[in-house]
Amino acid sequence: MDPREAARLLKGVRAAALAGDRPPAAPRPEIAESWRRMLAGGVHPDRDARSRLLSAAETEERRQVSPLREVLPVLREGLLPALDEALHIMVVADADGRLLWREGHSSILRKADRLGFAVGADWDEAVVGTNGVGTALVTRRPVQVFSAEHFVSSHHDWTCAGAPVRDPRDGQLLGVVDVSGPLATMHPATLTWVSSVARLAERELRVRHLESLERLRAVAAPLLARLPGRAVAVDPHGWTAAVTGLAPADRMPLPKGLGPGRLWVPQLGDCVAEPLPGGWLLRLVDARASAPPAVSRVVLDLSRPRSWSASVYGAAGSWSQELSPRHAELLFLLARTRHGRTAAELAADLFGDATRTVTVRAELSRVRRHLGGVLTHRPYRFAEDVEVELIRPEDPARLLPHSTAPAVVRARLGGGGEGGV
């Protein structure tokens, strides 16, 4: 059907639906359902309830914690090469409908700005009506919305196709990838194209998950080989990496707020949880026996110029984690301030700028994936019952020589005791 003719027909269908009259043609089922939600929710058909844009800092904080960040290269490779020719743009939204990334043809980006289709905007269906982002989030299925299928009339000059992206570890909805453009650029194959790229992104997440399980298995296997009892190593989602003395299971449900120490796991019974890099070691214990502490000691070795590590000691044995330069800085600062540091204080320590909390929180989130049972937060600090040993270079001038963090520089010069500020 000619796009202009189709648009005229759909406007008549929408007008009849709003008036409660018999439409000239039936709307597609997914569109009719969305319109019913809009009418029931009081969405205005001629203007959306535009909410405020996220600030640059809020947007960056969401980007840092979004798993979709890991698959941006897949989405870009699958979609961007054709967007200039197709006069479309790509947007990636999180599970709340907030637009976090947007790329594509420059002239279409300017048109999108005028529509409010910008980074940081809220495109939840209840806010802006039927659309390729919000409606895909509600239905959890790929959806194409053409012209007057958009409930709000200001969007009728657009066509969009959105596909949800799920976390293969637990099925959680992570967000939506959407391709949008002016009405005349509509192509019936767009939805299939976007859906295929979304599946590629999920496959990339699945590959990354399997790789993370392999890394966890490499650490856990030597520990399990030395344990006399029954134990299992799992990732934070309960997927099994290694097991001893038990029938293997692909996955087991874990209690919310899992932390180190004694706990009860449905499939296992009474256990002691000990942190591993990228997961947990669960050791089965006699319900009547007292359990030793999960983690008793951490050794932070910064004595070598370009090789830093954190070694964790517990009842099941020990393991070590190599540290990136930034993570070595953060753990050094926390090791010398046992009472803890807020994100703002750490930002001042690292950058001399207390406002750079987004970067600090994102980095500490990554550190805690490997040291979740060792570090606590609010404020950030080592757990109170964990002994921390800090090994510095013999020459203070060789402490983290890459670092320009003000607190580290002062420590090299022998100043700034505990707190570093």
Contacts in CASP RR format, 6 or more apart in sequence:
PFRMAT RR
TARGET T0000
AUTHOR 0000-0000-0000
METHOD contacts of the structure
MODEL  1
MDPREAARLLKGVRAAALAGDRPPAAPRPEIAESWRRMLAGGVHPDRDAR
SRLLSAAETEERRQVSPLREVLPVLREGLLPALDEALHIMVVADADGRLL
WREGHSSILRKADRLGFAVGADWDEAVVGTNGVGTALVTRRPVQVFSAEH
FVSSHHDWTCAGAPVRDPRDGQLLGVVDVSGPLATMHPATLTWVSSVARL
AERELRVRHLESLERLRAVAAPLLARLPGRAVAVDPHGWTAAVTGLAPAD
RMPLPKGLGPGRLWVPQLGDCVAEPLPGGWLLRLVDARASAPPAVSRVVL
DLSRPRSWSASVYGAAGSWSQELSPRHAELLFLLARTRHGRTAAELAADL
FGDATRTVTVRAELSRVRRHLGGVLTHRPYRFAEDVEVELIRPEDPARLL
PHSTAPAVVRARLGGGGEGGV
1 9 0 8 1.000
3 147 0 8 1.000
3 183 0 8 1.000
3 184 0 8 1.000
3 186 0 8 1.000
4 183 0 8 1.000
4 184 0 8 1.000
6 146 0 8 1.000
6 147 0 8 1.000
7 146 0 8 1.000
7 147 0 8 1.000
7 148 0 8 1.000
7 156 0 8 1.000
7 183 0 8 1.000
9 24 0 8 1.000
9 25 0 8 1.000
10 27 0 8 1.000
10 146 0 8 1.000
10 147 0 8 1.000
10 148 0 8 1.000
10 149 0 8 1.000
11 147 0 8 1.000
11 148 0 8 1.000
11 156 0 8 1.000
12 23 0 8 1.000
12 24 0 8 1.000
12 148 0 8 1.000
13 23 0 8 1.000
13 24 0 8 1.000
13 25 0 8 1.000
13 26 0 8 1.000
13 27 0 8 1.000
13 148 0 8 1.000
14 27 0 8 1.000
14 35 0 8 1.000
14 45 0 8 1.000
14 148 0 8 1.000
14 149 0 8 1.000
14 151 0 8 1.000
15 21 0 8 1.000
16 22 0 8 1.000
16 23 0 8 1.000
16 24 0 8 1.000
17 23 0 8 1.000
17 27 0 8 1.000
17 32 0 8 1.000
17 35 0 8 1.000
18 39 0 8 1.000
18 45 0 8 1.000
26 32 0 8 1.000
27 35 0 8 1.000
27 149 0 8 1.000
28 149 0 8 1.000
30 135 0 8 1.000
30 139 0 8 1.000
30 141 0 8 1.000
30 143 0 8 1.000
31 130 0 8 1.000
31 145 0 8 1.000
31 149 0 8 1.000
33 139 0 8 1.000
34 125 0 8 1.000
34 129 0 8 1.000
34 130 0 8 1.000
34 135 0 8 1.000
34 138 0 8 1.000
34 139 0 8 1.000
34 151 0 8 1.000
35 130 0 8 1.000
35 151 0 8 1.000
37 125 0 8 1.000
37 126 0 8 1.000
37 138 0 8 1.000
38 45 0 8 1.000
38 125 0 8 1.000
38 129 0 8 1.000
38 130 0 8 1.000
38 151 0 8 1.000
41 126 0 8 1.000
43 49 0 8 1.000
43 126 0 8 1.000
43 129 0 8 1.000
43 151 0 8 1.000
43 152 0 8 1.000
44 152 0 8 1.000
45 151 0 8 1.000
45 152 0 8 1.000
45 153 0 8 1.000
46 152 0 8 1.000
46 153 0 8 1.000
46 154 0 8 1.000
47 152 0 8 1.000
47 154 0 8 1.000
48 127 0 8 1.000
48 128 0 8 1.000
48 129 0 8 1.000
48 152 0 8 1.000
48 154 0 8 1.000
49 126 0 8 1.000
49 127 0 8 1.000
49 128 0 8 1.000
50 116 0 8 1.000
50 127 0 8 1.000
50 128 0 8 1.000
51 121 0 8 1.000
51 122 0 8 1.000
51 127 0 8 1.000
53 118 0 8 1.000
53 119 0 8 1.000
53 120 0 8 1.000
53 121 0 8 1.000
54 62 0 8 1.000
54 98 0 8 1.000
54 120 0 8 1.000
54 121 0 8 1.000
57 358 0 8 1.000
58 120 0 8 1.000
59 98 0 8 1.000
59 100 0 8 1.000
59 119 0 8 1.000
59 120 0 8 1.000
60 358 0 8 1.000
61 358 0 8 1.000
61 361 0 8 1.000
61 362 0 8 1.000
62 94 0 8 1.000
62 98 0 8 1.000
62 100 0 8 1.000
63 69 0 8 1.000
63 100 0 8 1.000
63 101 0 8 1.000
64 358 0 8 1.000
64 359 0 8 1.000
64 361 0 8 1.000
64 362 0 8 1.000
64 365 0 8 1.000
65 362 0 8 1.000
65 365 0 8 1.000
66 94 0 8 1.000
66 100 0 8 1.000
66 174 0 8 1.000
67 167 0 8 1.000
67 174 0 8 1.000
67 205 0 8 1.000
68 75 0 8 1.000
68 92 0 8 1.000
68 94 0 8 1.000
68 100 0 8 1.000
68 165 0 8 1.000
68 174 0 8 1.000
68 175 0 8 1.000
68 201 0 8 1.000
70 204 0 8 1.000
70 205 0 8 1.000
70 208 0 8 1.000
71 165 0 8 1.000
71 201 0 8 1.000
71 204 0 8 1.000
71 205 0 8 1.000
72 92 0 8 1.000
72 101 0 8 1.000
74 197 0 8 1.000
74 200 0 8 1.000
74 201 0 8 1.000
74 204 0 8 1.000
75 90 0 8 1.000
75 92 0 8 1.000
75 177 0 8 1.000
75 197 0 8 1.000
75 201 0 8 1.000
76 90 0 8 1.000
76 103 0 8 1.000
78 197 0 8 1.000
78 200 0 8 1.000
79 90 0 8 1.000
79 177 0 8 1.000
79 179 0 8 1.000
79 193 0 8 1.000
79 194 0 8 1.000
79 197 0 8 1.000
80 90 0 8 1.000
80 103 0 8 1.000
80 104 0 8 1.000
82 88 0 8 1.000
83 89 0 8 1.000
83 90 0 8 1.000
83 103 0 8 1.000
83 104 0 8 1.000
83 105 0 8 1.000
83 179 0 8 1.000
84 104 0 8 1.000
84 105 0 8 1.000
86 105 0 8 1.000
86 185 0 8 1.000
86 187 0 8 1.000
87 105 0 8 1.000
87 107 0 8 1.000
87 108 0 8 1.000
87 181 0 8 1.000
87 182 0 8 1.000
87 185 0 8 1.000
88 104 0 8 1.000
88 105 0 8 1.000
88 108 0 8 1.000
88 179 0 8 1.000
88 180 0 8 1.000
88 181 0 8 1.000
88 185 0 8 1.000
88 190 0 8 1.000
89 102 0 8 1.000
89 103 0 8 1.000
89 104 0 8 1.000
89 105 0 8 1.000
89 108 0 8 1.000
89 109 0 8 1.000
89 112 0 8 1.000
89 179 0 8 1.000
89 180 0 8 1.000
89 181 0 8 1.000
90 101 0 8 1.000
90 102 0 8 1.000
90 103 0 8 1.000
90 104 0 8 1.000
90 177 0 8 1.000
90 178 0 8 1.000
90 179 0 8 1.000
91 99 0 8 1.000
91 101 0 8 1.000
91 102 0 8 1.000
91 117 0 8 1.000
91 133 0 8 1.000
91 177 0 8 1.000
91 178 0 8 1.000
91 180 0 8 1.000
92 99 0 8 1.000
92 100 0 8 1.000
92 101 0 8 1.000
92 102 0 8 1.000
92 175 0 8 1.000
92 176 0 8 1.000
92 177 0 8 1.000
92 178 0 8 1.000
93 99 0 8 1.000
93 100 0 8 1.000
93 123 0 8 1.000
93 133 0 8 1.000
93 134 0 8 1.000
93 137 0 8 1.000
93 175 0 8 1.000
93 176 0 8 1.000
93 178 0 8 1.000
94 100 0 8 1.000
94 174 0 8 1.000
94 175 0 8 1.000
95 137 0 8 1.000
95 172 0 8 1.000
95 173 0 8 1.000
95 174 0 8 1.000
95 175 0 8 1.000
96 122 0 8 1.000
96 124 0 8 1.000
97 122 0 8 1.000
97 123 0 8 1.000
97 124 0 8 1.000
97 133 0 8 1.000
97 134 0 8 1.000
97 137 0 8 1.000
97 175 0 8 1.000
97 176 0 8 1.000
98 120 0 8 1.000
98 121 0 8 1.000
98 122 0 8 1.000
98 123 0 8 1.000
99 117 0 8 1.000
99 118 0 8 1.000
99 119 0 8 1.000
99 120 0 8 1.000
99 121 0 8 1.000
99 123 0 8 1.000
99 133 0 8 1.000
100 119 0 8 1.000
100 120 0 8 1.000
101 119 0 8 1.000
102 109 0 8 1.000
102 112 0 8 1.000
102 117 0 8 1.000
102 118 0 8 1.000
102 119 0 8 1.000
108 180 0 8 1.000
108 181 0 8 1.000
108 182 0 8 1.000
111 181 0 8 1.000
111 182 0 8 1.000
112 118 0 8 1.000
112 180 0 8 1.000
115 154 0 8 1.000
115 155 0 8 1.000
115 158 0 8 1.000
117 123 0 8 1.000
117 180 0 8 1.000
122 128 0 8 1.000
123 131 0 8 1.000
123 132 0 8 1.000
123 133 0 8 1.000
123 134 0 8 1.000
124 134 0 8 1.000
124 137 0 8 1.000
125 131 0 8 1.000
125 134 0 8 1.000
125 135 0 8 1.000
125 137 0 8 1.000
125 138 0 8 1.000
128 134 0 8 1.000
128 152 0 8 1.000
128 155 0 8 1.000
129 135 0 8 1.000
129 150 0 8 1.000
129 151 0 8 1.000
129 152 0 8 1.000
130 145 0 8 1.000
130 149 0 8 1.000
130 150 0 8 1.000
130 151 0 8 1.000
130 152 0 8 1.000
131 145 0 8 1.000
131 150 0 8 1.000
131 155 0 8 1.000
131 160 0 8 1.000
132 143 0 8 1.000
132 144 0 8 1.000
132 145 0 8 1.000
132 160 0 8 1.000
132 161 0 8 1.000
132 162 0 8 1.000
132 176 0 8 1.000
132 178 0 8 1.000
132 180 0 8 1.000
133 160 0 8 1.000
133 162 0 8 1.000
133 176 0 8 1.000
133 178 0 8 1.000
134 176 0 8 1.000
135 143 0 8 1.000
135 145 0 8 1.000
136 142 0 8 1.000
136 143 0 8 1.000
136 162 0 8 1.000
136 163 0 8 1.000
136 164 0 8 1.000
136 176 0 8 1.000
136 178 0 8 1.000
137 164 0 8 1.000
137 173 0 8 1.000
137 175 0 8 1.000
137 176 0 8 1.000
140 164 0 8 1.000
140 173 0 8 1.000
141 164 0 8 1.000
142 161 0 8 1.000
142 162 0 8 1.000
142 163 0 8 1.000
142 164 0 8 1.000
142 191 0 8 1.000
142 194 0 8 1.000
142 195 0 8 1.000
142 198 0 8 1.000
143 161 0 8 1.000
143 162 0 8 1.000
143 191 0 8 1.000
144 159 0 8 1.000
144 160 0 8 1.000
144 161 0 8 1.000
144 162 0 8 1.000
144 190 0 8 1.000
144 191 0 8 1.000
145 159 0 8 1.000
145 160 0 8 1.000
145 161 0 8 1.000
146 159 0 8 1.000
146 183 0 8 1.000
146 186 0 8 1.000
147 156 0 8 1.000
147 157 0 8 1.000
147 158 0 8 1.000
147 159 0 8 1.000
147 183 0 8 1.000
147 186 0 8 1.000
148 156 0 8 1.000
150 156 0 8 1.000
150 158 0 8 1.000
156 183 0 8 1.000
157 182 0 8 1.000
157 183 0 8 1.000
158 180 0 8 1.000
158 181 0 8 1.000
158 182 0 8 1.000
158 183 0 8 1.000
159 180 0 8 1.000
159 181 0 8 1.000
159 182 0 8 1.000
159 183 0 8 1.000
159 185 0 8 1.000
159 186 0 8 1.000
159 190 0 8 1.000
160 178 0 8 1.000
160 179 0 8 1.000
160 180 0 8 1.000
160 181 0 8 1.000
161 178 0 8 1.000
161 179 0 8 1.000
161 180 0 8 1.000
161 190 0 8 1.000
161 191 0 8 1.000
161 193 0 8 1.000
161 194 0 8 1.000
162 176 0 8 1.000
162 177 0 8 1.000
162 178 0 8 1.000
162 179 0 8 1.000
162 191 0 8 1.000
162 194 0 8 1.000
162 195 0 8 1.000
162 198 0 8 1.000
163 176 0 8 1.000
163 177 0 8 1.000
163 178 0 8 1.000
163 191 0 8 1.000
163 194 0 8 1.000
163 195 0 8 1.000
163 197 0 8 1.000
163 198 0 8 1.000
164 173 0 8 1.000
164 174 0 8 1.000
164 175 0 8 1.000
164 176 0 8 1.000
164 198 0 8 1.000
165 173 0 8 1.000
165 174 0 8 1.000
165 175 0 8 1.000
165 176 0 8 1.000
165 177 0 8 1.000
165 198 0 8 1.000
165 201 0 8 1.000
165 202 0 8 1.000
166 172 0 8 1.000
166 173 0 8 1.000
166 174 0 8 1.000
166 202 0 8 1.000
167 173 0 8 1.000
167 174 0 8 1.000
167 205 0 8 1.000
168 202 0 8 1.000
168 203 0 8 1.000
168 205 0 8 1.000
168 206 0 8 1.000
168 209 0 8 1.000
169 205 0 8 1.000
169 209 0 8 1.000
169 235 0 8 1.000
169 237 0 8 1.000
169 239 0 8 1.000
170 237 0 8 1.000
177 194 0 8 1.000
177 197 0 8 1.000
177 198 0 8 1.000
177 201 0 8 1.000
178 194 0 8 1.000
179 190 0 8 1.000
179 193 0 8 1.000
179 194 0 8 1.000
209 235 0 8 1.000
209 239 0 8 1.000
212 235 0 8 1.000
212 278 0 8 1.000
213 235 0 8 1.000
213 239 0 8 1.000
213 241 0 8 1.000
214 241 0 8 1.000
215 277 0 8 1.000
215 278 0 8 1.000
216 233 0 8 1.000
216 235 0 8 1.000
216 241 0 8 1.000
216 242 0 8 1.000
216 276 0 8 1.000
216 277 0 8 1.000
216 278 0 8 1.000
216 279 0 8 1.000
217 233 0 8 1.000
217 241 0 8 1.000
217 242 0 8 1.000
219 233 0 8 1.000
219 276 0 8 1.000
219 277 0 8 1.000
219 319 0 8 1.000
220 233 0 8 1.000
220 241 0 8 1.000
220 242 0 8 1.000
220 276 0 8 1.000
220 281 0 8 1.000
221 242 0 8 1.000
223 233 0 8 1.000
223 276 0 8 1.000
223 281 0 8 1.000
223 316 0 8 1.000
223 317 0 8 1.000
223 319 0 8 1.000
224 231 0 8 1.000
224 233 0 8 1.000
224 242 0 8 1.000
224 243 0 8 1.000
224 244 0 8 1.000
224 281 0 8 1.000
225 244 0 8 1.000
226 316 0 8 1.000
226 317 0 8 1.000
227 244 0 8 1.000
227 283 0 8 1.000
227 316 0 8 1.000
229 244 0 8 1.000
229 245 0 8 1.000
229 283 0 8 1.000
229 284 0 8 1.000
230 244 0 8 1.000
230 245 0 8 1.000
230 246 0 8 1.000
230 283 0 8 1.000
230 284 0 8 1.000
231 243 0 8 1.000
231 244 0 8 1.000
231 245 0 8 1.000
231 246 0 8 1.000
231 281 0 8 1.000
231 282 0 8 1.000
231 283 0 8 1.000
231 284 0 8 1.000
231 316 0 8 1.000
232 240 0 8 1.000
232 242 0 8 1.000
232 243 0 8 1.000
232 244 0 8 1.000
232 246 0 8 1.000
232 252 0 8 1.000
232 268 0 8 1.000
232 281 0 8 1.000
232 282 0 8 1.000
233 240 0 8 1.000
233 241 0 8 1.000
233 242 0 8 1.000
233 243 0 8 1.000
233 276 0 8 1.000
233 279 0 8 1.000
233 280 0 8 1.000
233 281 0 8 1.000
233 282 0 8 1.000
234 240 0 8 1.000
234 241 0 8 1.000
234 251 0 8 1.000
234 252 0 8 1.000
234 254 0 8 1.000
234 279 0 8 1.000
234 280 0 8 1.000
234 282 0 8 1.000
235 241 0 8 1.000
235 278 0 8 1.000
235 279 0 8 1.000
235 280 0 8 1.000
236 254 0 8 1.000
236 258 0 8 1.000
236 278 0 8 1.000
236 279 0 8 1.000
236 280 0 8 1.000
236 369 0 8 1.000
237 251 0 8 1.000
237 254 0 8 1.000
238 251 0 8 1.000
238 252 0 8 1.000
238 253 0 8 1.000
238 254 0 8 1.000
239 250 0 8 1.000
239 251 0 8 1.000
240 248 0 8 1.000
240 249 0 8 1.000
240 250 0 8 1.000
240 251 0 8 1.000
240 252 0 8 1.000
241 279 0 8 1.000
243 249 0 8 1.000
246 268 0 8 1.000
246 284 0 8 1.000
249 267 0 8 1.000
252 265 0 8 1.000
252 266 0 8 1.000
252 267 0 8 1.000
252 268 0 8 1.000
253 265 0 8 1.000
253 266 0 8 1.000
253 267 0 8 1.000
254 265 0 8 1.000
254 280 0 8 1.000
255 263 0 8 1.000
255 264 0 8 1.000
255 265 0 8 1.000
258 273 0 8 1.000
258 280 0 8 1.000
259 273 0 8 1.000
259 275 0 8 1.000
259 280 0 8 1.000
259 372 0 8 1.000
259 373 0 8 1.000
260 273 0 8 1.000
260 274 0 8 1.000
260 275 0 8 1.000
260 293 0 8 1.000
260 294 0 8 1.000
260 295 0 8 1.000
260 372 0 8 1.000
260 373 0 8 1.000
260 374 0 8 1.000
260 383 0 8 1.000
261 272 0 8 1.000
261 273 0 8 1.000
261 274 0 8 1.000
261 291 0 8 1.000
261 293 0 8 1.000
261 294 0 8 1.000
262 270 0 8 1.000
262 271 0 8 1.000
262 272 0 8 1.000
262 285 0 8 1.000
262 291 0 8 1.000
263 270 0 8 1.000
263 271 0 8 1.000
263 272 0 8 1.000
263 273 0 8 1.000
264 270 0 8 1.000
264 271 0 8 1.000
265 271 0 8 1.000
265 282 0 8 1.000
268 282 0 8 1.000
268 284 0 8 1.000
269 284 0 8 1.000
269 287 0 8 1.000
270 284 0 8 1.000
270 285 0 8 1.000
270 286 0 8 1.000
270 287 0 8 1.000
271 282 0 8 1.000
271 283 0 8 1.000
271 284 0 8 1.000
271 285 0 8 1.000
272 282 0 8 1.000
272 283 0 8 1.000
272 285 0 8 1.000
272 291 0 8 1.000
272 292 0 8 1.000
272 294 0 8 1.000
272 315 0 8 1.000
273 280 0 8 1.000
273 281 0 8 1.000
273 282 0 8 1.000
273 294 0 8 1.000
274 280 0 8 1.000
274 281 0 8 1.000
274 283 0 8 1.000
274 294 0 8 1.000
274 295 0 8 1.000
274 314 0 8 1.000
274 315 0 8 1.000
274 316 0 8 1.000
275 281 0 8 1.000
275 294 0 8 1.000
275 295 0 8 1.000
275 312 0 8 1.000
275 370 0 8 1.000
275 371 0 8 1.000
275 372 0 8 1.000
275 373 0 8 1.000
275 374 0 8 1.000
276 319 0 8 1.000
277 319 0 8 1.000
277 321 0 8 1.000
277 369 0 8 1.000
277 370 0 8 1.000
277 371 0 8 1.000
278 369 0 8 1.000
278 370 0 8 1.000
279 369 0 8 1.000
281 316 0 8 1.000
283 315 0 8 1.000
283 316 0 8 1.000
285 291 0 8 1.000
291 315 0 8 1.000
292 314 0 8 1.000
292 315 0 8 1.000
293 314 0 8 1.000
293 315 0 8 1.000
293 385 0 8 1.000
294 314 0 8 1.000
294 315 0 8 1.000
294 373 0 8 1.000
295 312 0 8 1.000
295 313 0 8 1.000
295 314 0 8 1.000
295 373 0 8 1.000
295 374 0 8 1.000
295 383 0 8 1.000
295 386 0 8 1.000
296 313 0 8 1.000
296 314 0 8 1.000
296 315 0 8 1.000
296 385 0 8 1.000
296 386 0 8 1.000
296 387 0 8 1.000
297 312 0 8 1.000
297 313 0 8 1.000
297 314 0 8 1.000
297 386 0 8 1.000
297 387 0 8 1.000
297 388 0 8 1.000
297 389 0 8 1.000
298 310 0 8 1.000
298 311 0 8 1.000
298 312 0 8 1.000
298 313 0 8 1.000
298 371 0 8 1.000
298 374 0 8 1.000
298 382 0 8 1.000
298 386 0 8 1.000
298 387 0 8 1.000
298 388 0 8 1.000
298 389 0 8 1.000
299 310 0 8 1.000
299 311 0 8 1.000
299 313 0 8 1.000
299 389 0 8 1.000
299 391 0 8 1.000
300 308 0 8 1.000
300 309 0 8 1.000
300 310 0 8 1.000
300 331 0 8 1.000
300 332 0 8 1.000
300 335 0 8 1.000
300 388 0 8 1.000
300 389 0 8 1.000
300 390 0 8 1.000
300 391 0 8 1.000
301 308 0 8 1.000
301 309 0 8 1.000
301 310 0 8 1.000
301 311 0 8 1.000
301 391 0 8 1.000
302 308 0 8 1.000
302 328 0 8 1.000
302 332 0 8 1.000
302 390 0 8 1.000
302 391 0 8 1.000
302 392 0 8 1.000
302 393 0 8 1.000
302 399 0 8 1.000
302 400 0 8 1.000
303 391 0 8 1.000
303 392 0 8 1.000
303 393 0 8 1.000
303 394 0 8 1.000
304 393 0 8 1.000
305 393 0 8 1.000
305 398 0 8 1.000
305 401 0 8 1.000
306 402 0 8 1.000
307 322 0 8 1.000
308 322 0 8 1.000
308 323 0 8 1.000
308 325 0 8 1.000
308 328 0 8 1.000
308 400 0 8 1.000
309 320 0 8 1.000
309 321 0 8 1.000
309 322 0 8 1.000
309 323 0 8 1.000
310 320 0 8 1.000
310 321 0 8 1.000
310 323 0 8 1.000
310 331 0 8 1.000
310 371 0 8 1.000
310 374 0 8 1.000
311 318 0 8 1.000
311 319 0 8 1.000
311 320 0 8 1.000
311 321 0 8 1.000
312 318 0 8 1.000
312 319 0 8 1.000
312 320 0 8 1.000
312 321 0 8 1.000
312 371 0 8 1.000
312 374 0 8 1.000
321 370 0 8 1.000
321 371 0 8 1.000
323 331 0 8 1.000
325 400 0 8 1.000
325 402 0 8 1.000
325 403 0 8 1.000
326 363 0 8 1.000
327 363 0 8 1.000
327 366 0 8 1.000
327 367 0 8 1.000
328 400 0 8 1.000
329 350 0 8 1.000
329 400 0 8 1.000
329 403 0 8 1.000
329 405 0 8 1.000
329 408 0 8 1.000
330 346 0 8 1.000
330 350 0 8 1.000
330 360 0 8 1.000
330 363 0 8 1.000
330 364 0 8 1.000
330 367 0 8 1.000
331 367 0 8 1.000
332 390 0 8 1.000
332 399 0 8 1.000
332 400 0 8 1.000
332 408 0 8 1.000
332 411 0 8 1.000
333 341 0 8 1.000
333 346 0 8 1.000
333 349 0 8 1.000
333 350 0 8 1.000
333 405 0 8 1.000
333 407 0 8 1.000
333 408 0 8 1.000
333 419 0 8 1.000
333 420 0 8 1.000
334 340 0 8 1.000
334 341 0 8 1.000
334 375 0 8 1.000
334 380 0 8 1.000
334 381 0 8 1.000
334 382 0 8 1.000
335 382 0 8 1.000
335 388 0 8 1.000
335 390 0 8 1.000
336 390 0 8 1.000
336 411 0 8 1.000
336 417 0 8 1.000
336 418 0 8 1.000
336 419 0 8 1.000
336 420 0 8 1.000
337 381 0 8 1.000
337 418 0 8 1.000
337 419 0 8 1.000
337 420 0 8 1.000
338 381 0 8 1.000
338 382 0 8 1.000
338 388 0 8 1.000
338 418 0 8 1.000
339 379 0 8 1.000
339 381 0 8 1.000
340 379 0 8 1.000
340 380 0 8 1.000
340 381 0 8 1.000
341 349 0 8 1.000
341 379 0 8 1.000
341 380 0 8 1.000
341 381 0 8 1.000
341 419 0 8 1.000
342 379 0 8 1.000
342 380 0 8 1.000
343 357 0 8 1.000
343 360 0 8 1.000
343 361 0 8 1.000
343 364 0 8 1.000
343 380 0 8 1.000
344 354 0 8 1.000
344 355 0 8 1.000
344 357 0 8 1.000
345 354 0 8 1.000
345 379 0 8 1.000
345 421 0 8 1.000
346 360 0 8 1.000
346 364 0 8 1.000
346 380 0 8 1.000
347 353 0 8 1.000
347 354 0 8 1.000
347 355 0 8 1.000
347 356 0 8 1.000
347 357 0 8 1.000
347 359 0 8 1.000
347 360 0 8 1.000
348 354 0 8 1.000
348 406 0 8 1.000
348 421 0 8 1.000
349 405 0 8 1.000
349 406 0 8 1.000
349 407 0 8 1.000
349 408 0 8 1.000
349 419 0 8 1.000
349 420 0 8 1.000
349 421 0 8 1.000
350 356 0 8 1.000
350 360 0 8 1.000
350 405 0 8 1.000
350 406 0 8 1.000
350 407 0 8 1.000
351 359 0 8 1.000
351 405 0 8 1.000
351 406 0 8 1.000
352 405 0 8 1.000
352 406 0 8 1.000
364 375 0 8 1.000
364 377 0 8 1.000
364 380 0 8 1.000
367 375 0 8 1.000
368 375 0 8 1.000
368 377 0 8 1.000
373 383 0 8 1.000
374 382 0 8 1.000
374 383 0 8 1.000
374 386 0 8 1.000
375 381 0 8 1.000
375 382 0 8 1.000
375 383 0 8 1.000
376 382 0 8 1.000
376 383 0 8 1.000
382 388 0 8 1.000
392 399 0 8 1.000
393 399 0 8 1.000
396 411 0 8 1.000
396 412 0 8 1.000
396 413 0 8 1.000
396 414 0 8 1.000
397 412 0 8 1.000
399 408 0 8 1.000
399 411 0 8 1.000
399 412 0 8 1.000
400 408 0 8 1.000
400 412 0 8 1.000
403 409 0 8 1.000
407 416 0 8 1.000
407 419 0 8 1.000
407 420 0 8 1.000
407 421 0 8 1.000
410 416 0 8 1.000
410 420 0 8 1.000
411 417 0 8 1.000
411 420 0 8 1.000
END
